[in-house]
Amino acid sequence: MKKIDINYIKSELQKINNYFLRGDYLKVIEKTKILLKKDPHQVPFYNYIGLSYKQLKKYDLAIEIFKKGLNKFPKSITILSNLGAVYRNKDEFLEAEKYFNIALSINPNDTNVLINFANLKRDQNKINESIEFYERAHKINNNIEVLLVNLAGAYQIIGEFEKSKKIIKEIQEKYPKNIIADKIYSVIHKYKDNDEHQSLMLTKVKDVTLNQQDKSKLYFALAKSYSDQNNIEESVKYINLGNKETFNSFKDYNFKNEIKRFDKNKQIFENYTFSENPKSEIPNLIFIVGLPRSGTTLTHQIISSHSKVFGAGELSILNNFLSDRLFDEKFIDLFFNNESTKFEFINKTSDYLFNLFRENDKEKIILDKSPLNFEWIGFIKIMFPNAKIIHCKRNLQDVALSIYKNTFDGSSLPWSYEQNNLVEFIKLYKDLMSFWNKKLPNYIYECEYENLVNNPDNEIPKLIEFCNLSWEENCLNFTKNKTAIKTVSIAQARQPIYKSSVDLFKDYKKYLNFLDKI
């Protein structure tokens, strides 16, 4: 290449990098494709385009461009790692693992690949394997900020709180401005009066350079600290600030899309006649559904204590697949209306999804506790007739309070950060569950949280019996269960059953008027 072309490409790459950092992924793709035509022998071009498609959730296009790059550079560790990461996003864990293994065969000490592999194992709820990869990367380089955060979080997930605190201390020493570490610590720390960490967070929150995301995390952590101290008024102050800050970050969110989705779901199944419930047999899948904070994690810990069950946590398999297809008329037509191909199409779809579930464990019953799968109960009944569905119910004012008090991963549950949206979403949920129960009588097991915590010796055997499993004492001793917990219940679910959260909303009603609307 001529020197002038090299200088041009360098200059353009800098602009492209700036577009990428700003989140203008369409511009990145447009500009980089021009460069790729000029010179198809540059690894960064494939990575920029592929990663931009990944950010836009156009995973198949990302895979296509990464594979083109891999044809030219079969030993490019960055392309291999990025390709594995896209397959991870698609819940195709075996494919992801394949590319991570190829990358590690080229360089077993590449920290980026090790971290990506660890993240994959974390998604599969194989946290001990995840920690092994994080620790390998940590031994190679103990100054990677995101690695330290992930490692602290992984130890927390399996209940190793002291090890988590040790890593958090390392983060605070090396990266004192890191806010995620404060949020992680707040979950497992019980705050007393004049708490040192609370004082530290109060100092940090005054920093005018804090970005929106960090500010929100601090607000929620401070709210938790004041809640521990039983200072409800101050806790609510920070709860409101945290919710406002987080909700403002969802620039394009429109609650009307939630309504459309629920309405479409009911419209599809309004006149559909389901087959009879199958005869009692051991299921291959168990789904725990309901609103977040309704006791799904507790129920998950109880059932996953059984020797025949693999607790997979909150899997995104159904939501990722069905939310994209609910408004796809071609998919709906093939699934419901086209008599010549309907059954073949349903079997092919269910086999594909079941294989994704099976990637978590080949032998045991897969337990998925993604709460919002209540939206997909109709599809579950058709595709997995042998599956069991457990609906976790709890006093809705307690649920609403708990949702509003907590922050959730990534960009999930935007409706939960705005009071009116939260109230309306609960109405949509109640309406849809009523719809399912009318369409599918005696199919869904109703697990009342209050009954479960007040009378576990009676309620837990009922749960296990519904799943057609033989009784095991481990299910009563679920606190010994080392199954990973990745939700905001990370600390509570490791404790014996407690009743202090029942009717907790009464302490907050004075400060949160929206609770009266539920």
Order of alpha helices (4+ residues) and beta strands (2+ residues): alpha-alpha-alpha-alpha-alpha-alpha-alpha-alpha-alpha-alpha-alpha-alpha-alpha-alpha-alpha-beta-alpha-beta-alpha-alpha-alpha-beta-alpha-beta-alpha-alpha-beta-alpha-alpha
